[in-house]
Amino acid sequence: MRNPLQEQLLKAGLVNKAKVNQVAREQSKQRQGKAPAAPTAEQVEAQRLQAERAERDRALAAERNAQSRAAEQKAQARQMIDTHKVERGGDITYRFTDGNHIASVLVDQRLRAQLASGALVIVRYGEGYELVPRAAADRIRDRDPQLIALDHGRAEPAAPAGEDDAYYQQFPVPDDLIW
């Protein structure tokens, strides 16, 4: 039995008999098609394991990417220090605290004044220290803040004042004190 529309199209000559039969076969296949079989327990377990592996791989890839970005940032900071370091020399020992120990660099009077005003910043470089201009130090700080050893131009958060600190505030330390 054919559809009345199919009969009319066939009589009008708009379709041929082979095309009508092909469409009828496709429609009968769709009506009699079977639903997909439910996945077995083994297939469910395999899909779960595959999803876990994919998630683990994504996490490892993200970690590797983060490590490579950090290494790239440190390399960029070292390269900036190389290109922007100020030639230093002189006979004045400029001492400063770096963490828990006291370090020193040799500077002349001009560099000492720039360090005190904050125009120059001391950065860690390898086993020693280098002087870089403020603009370069800000870019270095963005990439690796651990490299900045001393920056007088940047206000550091003050420690909470105790009773002793309040007493000693009345005795200012002169700016030109060299120790």
mmCIF file of the C-alpha atoms, coordinates in Angstrom:
data_MODEL
# 
_entry.id   MODEL 
# 
loop_
_atom_site.group_PDB 
_atom_site.id 
_atom_site.type_symbol 
_atom_site.label_atom_id 
_atom_site.label_alt_id 
_atom_site.label_comp_id 
_atom_site.label_asym_id 
_atom_site.label_entity_id 
_atom_site.label_seq_id 
_atom_site.pdbx_PDB_ins_code 
_atom_site.Cartn_x 
_atom_site.Cartn_y 
_atom_site.Cartn_z 
_atom_site.occupancy 
_atom_site.B_iso_or_equiv 
_atom_site.pdbx_formal_charge 
_atom_site.auth_seq_id 
_atom_site.auth_comp_id 
_atom_site.auth_asym_id 
_atom_site.auth_atom_id 
_atom_site.pdbx_PDB_model_num 
ATOM 1   C CA . MET A 1 1   ? 0.000  0.000  0.000   1.00 0.00 ? 1   MET A CA 1 
ATOM 2   C CA . ARG A 1 2   ? 1.286  3.284  -1.001  1.00 0.00 ? 2   ARG A CA 1 
ATOM 3   C CA . ASN A 1 3   ? 0.639  6.672  0.362   1.00 0.00 ? 3   ASN A CA 1 
ATOM 4   C CA . PRO A 1 4   ? -1.933 8.646  -1.708  1.00 0.00 ? 4   PRO A CA 1 
ATOM 5   C CA . LEU A 1 5   ? 0.580  11.467 -2.037  1.00 0.00 ? 5   LEU A CA 1 
ATOM 6   C CA . GLN A 1 6   ? 3.134  9.054  -3.436  1.00 0.00 ? 6   GLN A CA 1 
ATOM 7   C CA . GLU A 1 7   ? 0.528  7.845  -5.955  1.00 0.00 ? 7   GLU A CA 1 
ATOM 8   C CA . GLN A 1 8   ? -0.193 11.387 -7.072  1.00 0.00 ? 8   GLN A CA 1 
ATOM 9   C CA . LEU A 1 9   ? 3.529  12.245 -7.429  1.00 0.00 ? 9   LEU A CA 1 
ATOM 10  C CA . LEU A 1 10  ? 4.060  9.036  -9.414  1.00 0.00 ? 10  LEU A CA 1 
ATOM 11  C CA . LYS A 1 11  ? 1.131  9.819  -11.764 1.00 0.00 ? 11  LYS A CA 1 
ATOM 12  C CA . ALA A 1 12  ? 2.373  13.402 -12.244 1.00 0.00 ? 12  ALA A CA 1 
ATOM 13  C CA . GLY A 1 13  ? 5.816  12.049 -13.192 1.00 0.00 ? 13  GLY A CA 1 
ATOM 14  C CA . LEU A 1 14  ? 7.658  13.977 -10.529 1.00 0.00 ? 14  LEU A CA 1 
ATOM 15  C CA . VAL A 1 15  ? 9.235  10.823 -9.032  1.00 0.00 ? 15  VAL A CA 1 
ATOM 16  C CA . ASN A 1 16  ? 10.026 7.409  -10.429 1.00 0.00 ? 16  ASN A CA 1 
ATOM 17  C CA . LYS A 1 17  ? 8.938  4.057  -9.035  1.00 0.00 ? 17  LYS A CA 1 
ATOM 18  C CA . ALA A 1 18  ? 12.449 3.165  -7.729  1.00 0.00 ? 18  ALA A CA 1 
ATOM 19  C CA . LYS A 1 19  ? 12.629 6.317  -5.639  1.00 0.00 ? 19  LYS A CA 1 
ATOM 20  C CA . VAL A 1 20  ? 9.162  5.658  -4.139  1.00 0.00 ? 20  VAL A CA 1 
ATOM 21  C CA . ASN A 1 21  ? 10.184 2.071  -3.248  1.00 0.00 ? 21  ASN A CA 1 
ATOM 22  C CA . GLN A 1 22  ? 13.440 3.274  -1.643  1.00 0.00 ? 22  GLN A CA 1 
ATOM 23  C CA . VAL A 1 23  ? 11.609 5.796  0.556   1.00 0.00 ? 23  VAL A CA 1 
ATOM 24  C CA . ALA A 1 24  ? 9.082  3.122  1.559   1.00 0.00 ? 24  ALA A CA 1 
ATOM 25  C CA . ARG A 1 25  ? 11.908 0.740  2.592   1.00 0.00 ? 25  ARG A CA 1 
ATOM 26  C CA . GLU A 1 26  ? 13.596 3.445  4.673   1.00 0.00 ? 26  GLU A CA 1 
ATOM 27  C CA . GLN A 1 27  ? 10.342 4.252  6.448   1.00 0.00 ? 27  GLN A CA 1 
ATOM 28  C CA . SER A 1 28  ? 9.698  0.598  7.257   1.00 0.00 ? 28  SER A CA 1 
ATOM 29  C CA . LYS A 1 29  ? 13.256 0.218  8.592   1.00 0.00 ? 29  LYS A CA 1 
ATOM 30  C CA . GLN A 1 30  ? 12.738 3.201  10.860  1.00 0.00 ? 30  GLN A CA 1 
ATOM 31  C CA . ARG A 1 31  ? 9.485  1.775  12.211  1.00 0.00 ? 31  ARG A CA 1 
ATOM 32  C CA . GLN A 1 32  ? 10.990 -1.644 12.835  1.00 0.00 ? 32  GLN A CA 1 
ATOM 33  C CA . GLY A 1 33  ? 14.394 -0.414 14.057  1.00 0.00 ? 33  GLY A CA 1 
ATOM 34  C CA . LYS A 1 34  ? 15.592 -1.770 17.348  1.00 0.00 ? 34  LYS A CA 1 
ATOM 35  C CA . ALA A 1 35  ? 16.586 0.354  20.332  1.00 0.00 ? 35  ALA A CA 1 
ATOM 36  C CA . PRO A 1 36  ? 20.271 0.266  21.169  1.00 0.00 ? 36  PRO A CA 1 
ATOM 37  C CA . ALA A 1 37  ? 21.227 -2.427 23.633  1.00 0.00 ? 37  ALA A CA 1 
ATOM 38  C CA . ALA A 1 38  ? 21.904 -1.368 27.217  1.00 0.00 ? 38  ALA A CA 1 
ATOM 39  C CA . PRO A 1 39  ? 25.618 -1.239 27.994  1.00 0.00 ? 39  PRO A CA 1 
ATOM 40  C CA . THR A 1 40  ? 26.978 -4.118 30.004  1.00 0.00 ? 40  THR A CA 1 
ATOM 41  C CA . ALA A 1 41  ? 28.684 -3.720 33.374  1.00 0.00 ? 41  ALA A CA 1 
ATOM 42  C CA . GLU A 1 42  ? 32.076 -4.232 31.733  1.00 0.00 ? 42  GLU A CA 1 
ATOM 43  C CA . GLN A 1 43  ? 31.382 -1.458 29.225  1.00 0.00 ? 43  GLN A CA 1 
ATOM 44  C CA . VAL A 1 44  ? 30.260 0.913  31.991  1.00 0.00 ? 44  VAL A CA 1 
ATOM 45  C CA . GLU A 1 45  ? 33.409 0.140  33.992  1.00 0.00 ? 45  GLU A CA 1 
ATOM 46  C CA . ALA A 1 46  ? 35.603 0.651  30.921  1.00 0.00 ? 46  ALA A CA 1 
ATOM 47  C CA . GLN A 1 47  ? 33.980 4.027  30.227  1.00 0.00 ? 47  GLN A CA 1 
ATOM 48  C CA . ARG A 1 48  ? 34.440 5.066  33.862  1.00 0.00 ? 48  ARG A CA 1 
ATOM 49  C CA . LEU A 1 49  ? 38.140 4.105  33.779  1.00 0.00 ? 49  LEU A CA 1 
ATOM 50  C CA . GLN A 1 50  ? 38.608 5.938  30.503  1.00 0.00 ? 50  GLN A CA 1 
ATOM 51  C CA . ALA A 1 51  ? 36.984 9.066  31.977  1.00 0.00 ? 51  ALA A CA 1 
ATOM 52  C CA . GLU A 1 52  ? 39.230 8.847  35.059  1.00 0.00 ? 52  GLU A CA 1 
ATOM 53  C CA . ARG A 1 53  ? 42.334 8.504  32.887  1.00 0.00 ? 53  ARG A CA 1 
ATOM 54  C CA . ALA A 1 54  ? 41.274 11.472 30.776  1.00 0.00 ? 54  ALA A CA 1 
ATOM 55  C CA . GLU A 1 55  ? 40.718 13.590 33.892  1.00 0.00 ? 55  GLU A CA 1 
ATOM 56  C CA . ARG A 1 56  ? 44.085 12.562 35.343  1.00 0.00 ? 56  ARG A CA 1 
ATOM 57  C CA . ASP A 1 57  ? 45.786 13.371 32.042  1.00 0.00 ? 57  ASP A CA 1 
ATOM 58  C CA . ARG A 1 58  ? 44.125 16.797 31.970  1.00 0.00 ? 58  ARG A CA 1 
ATOM 59  C CA . ALA A 1 59  ? 45.272 17.497 35.526  1.00 0.00 ? 59  ALA A CA 1 
ATOM 60  C CA . LEU A 1 60  ? 48.851 16.436 34.724  1.00 0.00 ? 60  LEU A CA 1 
ATOM 61  C CA . ALA A 1 61  ? 48.865 18.554 31.573  1.00 0.00 ? 61  ALA A CA 1 
ATOM 62  C CA . ALA A 1 62  ? 47.603 21.574 33.517  1.00 0.00 ? 62  ALA A CA 1 
ATOM 63  C CA . GLU A 1 63  ? 50.307 21.061 36.149  1.00 0.00 ? 63  GLU A CA 1 
ATOM 64  C CA . ARG A 1 64  ? 53.017 20.743 33.494  1.00 0.00 ? 64  ARG A CA 1 
ATOM 65  C CA . ASN A 1 65  ? 51.734 23.891 31.798  1.00 0.00 ? 65  ASN A CA 1 
ATOM 66  C CA . ALA A 1 66  ? 51.797 25.790 35.090  1.00 0.00 ? 66  ALA A CA 1 
ATOM 67  C CA . GLN A 1 67  ? 55.357 24.643 35.783  1.00 0.00 ? 67  GLN A CA 1 
ATOM 68  C CA . SER A 1 68  ? 56.521 25.620 32.309  1.00 0.00 ? 68  SER A CA 1 
ATOM 69  C CA . ARG A 1 69  ? 54.842 29.043 32.638  1.00 0.00 ? 69  ARG A CA 1 
ATOM 70  C CA . ALA A 1 70  ? 56.561 29.586 35.997  1.00 0.00 ? 70  ALA A CA 1 
ATOM 71  C CA . ALA A 1 71  ? 59.934 28.589 34.552  1.00 0.00 ? 71  ALA A CA 1 
ATOM 72  C CA . GLU A 1 72  ? 59.339 30.887 31.586  1.00 0.00 ? 72  GLU A CA 1 
ATOM 73  C CA . GLN A 1 73  ? 58.457 33.781 33.920  1.00 0.00 ? 73  GLN A CA 1 
ATOM 74  C CA . LYS A 1 74  ? 61.663 33.221 35.922  1.00 0.00 ? 74  LYS A CA 1 
ATOM 75  C CA . ALA A 1 75  ? 63.731 33.089 32.743  1.00 0.00 ? 75  ALA A CA 1 
ATOM 76  C CA . GLN A 1 76  ? 62.169 36.345 31.568  1.00 0.00 ? 76  GLN A CA 1 
ATOM 77  C CA . ALA A 1 77  ? 62.969 37.964 34.918  1.00 0.00 ? 77  ALA A CA 1 
ATOM 78  C CA . ARG A 1 78  ? 66.619 36.822 34.720  1.00 0.00 ? 78  ARG A CA 1 
ATOM 79  C CA . GLN A 1 79  ? 66.854 38.148 31.172  1.00 0.00 ? 79  GLN A CA 1 
ATOM 80  C CA . MET A 1 80  ? 65.467 41.517 32.303  1.00 0.00 ? 80  MET A CA 1 
ATOM 81  C CA . ILE A 1 81  ? 68.077 41.692 35.041  1.00 0.00 ? 81  ILE A CA 1 
ATOM 82  C CA . ASP A 1 82  ? 70.783 40.960 32.456  1.00 0.00 ? 82  ASP A CA 1 
ATOM 83  C CA . THR A 1 83  ? 69.625 43.701 30.118  1.00 0.00 ? 83  THR A CA 1 
ATOM 84  C CA . HIS A 1 84  ? 68.791 46.405 32.692  1.00 0.00 ? 84  HIS A CA 1 
ATOM 85  C CA . LYS A 1 85  ? 71.459 45.976 35.370  1.00 0.00 ? 85  LYS A CA 1 
ATOM 86  C CA . VAL A 1 86  ? 73.309 49.140 36.294  1.00 0.00 ? 86  VAL A CA 1 
ATOM 87  C CA . GLU A 1 87  ? 77.081 49.104 36.113  1.00 0.00 ? 87  GLU A CA 1 
ATOM 88  C CA . ARG A 1 88  ? 78.241 49.484 39.662  1.00 0.00 ? 88  ARG A CA 1 
ATOM 89  C CA . GLY A 1 89  ? 81.499 50.111 41.275  1.00 0.00 ? 89  GLY A CA 1 
ATOM 90  C CA . GLY A 1 90  ? 82.888 52.228 44.004  1.00 0.00 ? 90  GLY A CA 1 
ATOM 91  C CA . ASP A 1 91  ? 84.267 52.019 47.470  1.00 0.00 ? 91  ASP A CA 1 
ATOM 92  C CA . ILE A 1 92  ? 81.173 52.555 49.610  1.00 0.00 ? 92  ILE A CA 1 
ATOM 93  C CA . THR A 1 93  ? 79.771 49.369 51.109  1.00 0.00 ? 93  THR A CA 1 
ATOM 94  C CA . TYR A 1 94  ? 75.975 49.513 51.007  1.00 0.00 ? 94  TYR A CA 1 
ATOM 95  C CA . ARG A 1 95  ? 74.588 47.050 53.533  1.00 0.00 ? 95  ARG A CA 1 
ATOM 96  C CA . PHE A 1 96  ? 71.020 45.771 53.588  1.00 0.00 ? 96  PHE A CA 1 
ATOM 97  C CA . THR A 1 97  ? 69.076 42.884 55.044  1.00 0.00 ? 97  THR A CA 1 
ATOM 98  C CA . ASP A 1 98  ? 68.099 40.047 52.772  1.00 0.00 ? 98  ASP A CA 1 
ATOM 99  C CA . GLY A 1 99  ? 65.829 37.733 54.656  1.00 0.00 ? 99  GLY A CA 1 
ATOM 100 C CA . ASN A 1 100 ? 67.666 36.737 57.822  1.00 0.00 ? 100 ASN A CA 1 
ATOM 101 C CA . HIS A 1 101 ? 71.166 37.813 56.884  1.00 0.00 ? 101 HIS A CA 1 
ATOM 102 C CA . ILE A 1 102 ? 72.958 41.059 56.110  1.00 0.00 ? 102 ILE A CA 1 
ATOM 103 C CA . ALA A 1 103 ? 74.302 41.477 52.597  1.00 0.00 ? 103 ALA A CA 1 
ATOM 104 C CA . SER A 1 104 ? 76.351 44.231 51.021  1.00 0.00 ? 104 SER A CA 1 
ATOM 105 C CA . VAL A 1 105 ? 77.206 45.659 47.617  1.00 0.00 ? 105 VAL A CA 1 
ATOM 106 C CA . LEU A 1 106 ? 79.886 48.144 46.626  1.00 0.00 ? 106 LEU A CA 1 
ATOM 107 C CA . VAL A 1 107 ? 78.502 51.398 45.213  1.00 0.00 ? 107 VAL A CA 1 
ATOM 108 C CA . ASP A 1 108 ? 79.603 54.959 44.654  1.00 0.00 ? 108 ASP A CA 1 
ATOM 109 C CA . GLN A 1 109 ? 77.954 58.063 46.118  1.00 0.00 ? 109 GLN A CA 1 
ATOM 110 C CA . ARG A 1 110 ? 75.621 58.585 43.131  1.00 0.00 ? 110 ARG A CA 1 
ATOM 111 C CA . LEU A 1 111 ? 74.317 54.973 43.233  1.00 0.00 ? 111 LEU A CA 1 
ATOM 112 C CA . ARG A 1 112 ? 73.930 55.147 47.017  1.00 0.00 ? 112 ARG A CA 1 
ATOM 113 C CA . ALA A 1 113 ? 71.753 58.239 46.690  1.00 0.00 ? 113 ALA A CA 1 
ATOM 114 C CA . GLN A 1 114 ? 69.632 56.563 44.000  1.00 0.00 ? 114 GLN A CA 1 
ATOM 115 C CA . LEU A 1 115 ? 69.210 53.470 46.192  1.00 0.00 ? 115 LEU A CA 1 
ATOM 116 C CA . ALA A 1 116 ? 68.136 55.600 49.161  1.00 0.00 ? 116 ALA A CA 1 
ATOM 117 C CA . SER A 1 117 ? 65.612 57.537 47.065  1.00 0.00 ? 117 SER A CA 1 
ATOM 118 C CA . GLY A 1 118 ? 64.155 54.378 45.542  1.00 0.00 ? 118 GLY A CA 1 
ATOM 119 C CA . ALA A 1 119 ? 65.244 55.083 41.958  1.00 0.00 ? 119 ALA A CA 1 
ATOM 120 C CA . LEU A 1 120 ? 67.321 51.880 42.006  1.00 0.00 ? 120 LEU A CA 1 
ATOM 121 C CA . VAL A 1 121 ? 66.334 48.488 43.394  1.00 0.00 ? 121 VAL A CA 1 
ATOM 122 C CA . ILE A 1 122 ? 68.569 45.631 44.515  1.00 0.00 ? 122 ILE A CA 1 
ATOM 123 C CA . VAL A 1 123 ? 67.625 42.255 43.037  1.00 0.00 ? 123 VAL A CA 1 
ATOM 124 C CA . ARG A 1 124 ? 68.978 38.752 43.611  1.00 0.00 ? 124 ARG A CA 1 
ATOM 125 C CA . TYR A 1 125 ? 70.935 37.433 40.662  1.00 0.00 ? 125 TYR A CA 1 
ATOM 126 C CA . GLY A 1 126 ? 72.580 34.033 40.907  1.00 0.00 ? 126 GLY A CA 1 
ATOM 127 C CA . GLU A 1 127 ? 74.749 34.026 44.015  1.00 0.00 ? 127 GLU A CA 1 
ATOM 128 C CA . GLY A 1 128 ? 74.989 37.822 44.204  1.00 0.00 ? 128 GLY A CA 1 
ATOM 129 C CA . TYR A 1 129 ? 73.022 40.993 43.740  1.00 0.00 ? 129 TYR A CA 1 
ATOM 130 C CA . GLU A 1 130 ? 72.494 43.520 40.964  1.00 0.00 ? 130 GLU A CA 1 
ATOM 131 C CA . LEU A 1 131 ? 71.082 47.041 40.793  1.00 0.00 ? 131 LEU A CA 1 
ATOM 132 C CA . VAL A 1 132 ? 68.237 47.721 38.350  1.00 0.00 ? 132 VAL A CA 1 
ATOM 133 C CA . PRO A 1 133 ? 66.121 50.825 37.677  1.00 0.00 ? 133 PRO A CA 1 
ATOM 134 C CA . ARG A 1 134 ? 62.650 51.080 39.231  1.00 0.00 ? 134 ARG A CA 1 
ATOM 135 C CA . ALA A 1 135 ? 60.747 50.498 35.947  1.00 0.00 ? 135 ALA A CA 1 
ATOM 136 C CA . ALA A 1 136 ? 62.612 47.254 35.286  1.00 0.00 ? 136 ALA A CA 1 
ATOM 137 C CA . ALA A 1 137 ? 62.185 46.186 38.922  1.00 0.00 ? 137 ALA A CA 1 
ATOM 138 C CA . ASP A 1 138 ? 58.420 46.580 38.668  1.00 0.00 ? 138 ASP A CA 1 
ATOM 139 C CA . ARG A 1 139 ? 58.331 44.295 35.622  1.00 0.00 ? 139 ARG A CA 1 
ATOM 140 C CA . ILE A 1 140 ? 60.637 41.816 37.382  1.00 0.00 ? 140 ILE A CA 1 
ATOM 141 C CA . ARG A 1 141 ? 58.355 41.870 40.448  1.00 0.00 ? 141 ARG A CA 1 
ATOM 142 C CA . ASP A 1 142 ? 55.396 40.982 38.204  1.00 0.00 ? 142 ASP A CA 1 
ATOM 143 C CA . ARG A 1 143 ? 57.226 37.896 36.935  1.00 0.00 ? 143 ARG A CA 1 
ATOM 144 C CA . ASP A 1 144 ? 59.077 36.732 40.061  1.00 0.00 ? 144 ASP A CA 1 
ATOM 145 C CA . PRO A 1 145 ? 58.649 38.738 43.270  1.00 0.00 ? 145 PRO A CA 1 
ATOM 146 C CA . GLN A 1 146 ? 61.199 36.561 45.107  1.00 0.00 ? 146 GLN A CA 1 
ATOM 147 C CA . LEU A 1 147 ? 64.040 38.209 43.166  1.00 0.00 ? 147 LEU A CA 1 
ATOM 148 C CA . ILE A 1 148 ? 63.536 41.645 44.762  1.00 0.00 ? 148 ILE A CA 1 
ATOM 149 C CA . ALA A 1 149 ? 65.936 41.950 47.704  1.00 0.00 ? 149 ALA A CA 1 
ATOM 150 C CA . LEU A 1 150 ? 65.621 45.656 48.594  1.00 0.00 ? 150 LEU A CA 1 
ATOM 151 C CA . ASP A 1 151 ? 63.227 48.327 47.363  1.00 0.00 ? 151 ASP A CA 1 
ATOM 152 C CA . HIS A 1 152 ? 63.145 51.608 49.266  1.00 0.00 ? 152 HIS A CA 1 
ATOM 153 C CA . GLY A 1 153 ? 60.591 53.105 46.889  1.00 0.00 ? 153 GLY A CA 1 
ATOM 154 C CA . ARG A 1 154 ? 57.905 50.572 47.772  1.00 0.00 ? 154 ARG A CA 1 
ATOM 155 C CA . ALA A 1 155 ? 56.143 50.959 51.102  1.00 0.00 ? 155 ALA A CA 1 
ATOM 156 C CA . GLU A 1 156 ? 56.280 47.765 53.106  1.00 0.00 ? 156 GLU A CA 1 
ATOM 157 C CA . PRO A 1 157 ? 53.531 46.932 55.593  1.00 0.00 ? 157 PRO A CA 1 
ATOM 158 C CA . ALA A 1 158 ? 54.516 48.095 59.044  1.00 0.00 ? 158 ALA A CA 1 
ATOM 159 C CA . ALA A 1 159 ? 54.656 45.603 61.867  1.00 0.00 ? 159 ALA A CA 1 
ATOM 160 C CA . PRO A 1 160 ? 52.178 46.165 64.677  1.00 0.00 ? 160 PRO A CA 1 
ATOM 161 C CA . ALA A 1 161 ? 53.628 48.641 67.133  1.00 0.00 ? 161 ALA A CA 1 
ATOM 162 C CA . GLY A 1 162 ? 54.186 47.463 70.678  1.00 0.00 ? 162 GLY A CA 1 
ATOM 163 C CA . GLU A 1 163 ? 54.952 49.491 73.795  1.00 0.00 ? 163 GLU A CA 1 
ATOM 164 C CA . ASP A 1 164 ? 58.687 49.466 73.100  1.00 0.00 ? 164 ASP A CA 1 
ATOM 165 C CA . ASP A 1 165 ? 58.177 50.533 69.482  1.00 0.00 ? 165 ASP A CA 1 
ATOM 166 C CA . ALA A 1 166 ? 56.046 53.476 70.567  1.00 0.00 ? 166 ALA A CA 1 
ATOM 167 C CA . TYR A 1 167 ? 58.815 54.584 72.978  1.00 0.00 ? 167 TYR A CA 1 
ATOM 168 C CA . TYR A 1 168 ? 61.579 54.315 70.365  1.00 0.00 ? 168 TYR A CA 1 
ATOM 169 C CA . GLN A 1 169 ? 59.580 56.272 67.796  1.00 0.00 ? 169 GLN A CA 1 
ATOM 170 C CA . GLN A 1 170 ? 60.710 59.466 69.502  1.00 0.00 ? 170 GLN A CA 1 
ATOM 171 C CA . PHE A 1 171 ? 64.316 58.729 68.481  1.00 0.00 ? 171 PHE A CA 1 
ATOM 172 C CA . PRO A 1 172 ? 64.436 58.980 64.677  1.00 0.00 ? 172 PRO A CA 1 
ATOM 173 C CA . VAL A 1 173 ? 67.260 57.298 62.799  1.00 0.00 ? 173 VAL A CA 1 
ATOM 174 C CA . PRO A 1 174 ? 69.074 59.703 60.460  1.00 0.00 ? 174 PRO A CA 1 
ATOM 175 C CA . ASP A 1 175 ? 68.795 58.973 56.726  1.00 0.00 ? 175 ASP A CA 1 
ATOM 176 C CA . ASP A 1 176 ? 72.528 59.255 56.146  1.00 0.00 ? 176 ASP A CA 1 
ATOM 177 C CA . LEU A 1 177 ? 73.444 56.605 58.717  1.00 0.00 ? 177 LEU A CA 1 
ATOM 178 C CA . ILE A 1 178 ? 75.927 54.111 57.257  1.00 0.00 ? 178 ILE A CA 1 
ATOM 179 C CA . TRP A 1 179 ? 76.449 50.894 59.205  1.00 0.00 ? 179 TRP A CA 1 
# 
